[in-house]
């Protein structure tokens, strides 16, 4: 039997608040979704003025990142992104009734080498979504300190 870390609502809220604070700082209206390891939302927030399509897109990105254990933009990164035409996962974005996102803005939450959830952003360009996602990951790392190894970066593949 293996012990497993579980992302809880309190941590998810801290992550969401950090992502939204970063969005406000850089002047973009974002939607953020923090999911558990199964890709189900713990927190889903849309800033005032953010697109009405943002919640579903943010959830799709977080779902994909958590479930497939990689940052969503890595699916389409040249030259070997697996979802690029001719590569092994071309068309994967049509999986799970179109819920599989293969563009920038989704990041797995990795603690002590295990994926315990996902964070998804929608509303900015790729650089802005990434900044907000990394801010969310950093917000989980800060309170845990030396007690856990939280992966804080944009390019994550587990």
Phi, psi and omega in degrees: 000140182246135173282147181225141173282145177235129174288130181249167184304318182301314179293319179299321179294319178300316180296316180297315179299321179294318179296317180291325176296319178295319178300315179297317180300320183265002173077039179230143177266118186242159164244137179235141175229128175246125182245166171279186183295339179270359179086015179263135187298135167259320178221134175220114183228139177239125179294152174305131178088352179287157183300145179290341178278347185303315182302316181292319180295315179299318179296315180301318180294314179296319178301313181295314181298317180291312186288326183256000172058041175203156175297137188296328182291342180292342177294331184244015181280127179291150002264348190245020178307125187298339181267002177288151180309133179089349180265169192301332182248019178303128181095357182301334181296347177270000178287161178054046178054040177080009182277352183274117184259131183236040176220169190302144174125002177237134185222131175290149175263111186246120178233126182053037177082359181247140176279119182247003180169191179215154174235132178232140180234144174214134176142331180255185171279181183301317181295319181290316177300319180296315180301318180289322177295317178294324176298320178296316179296319178297324181294334175281323181292318186306307183287338181281335177054230183277357183283343181208150178261104180260126180281118182241094177195168182275320184264100183237128175219115181251000000 
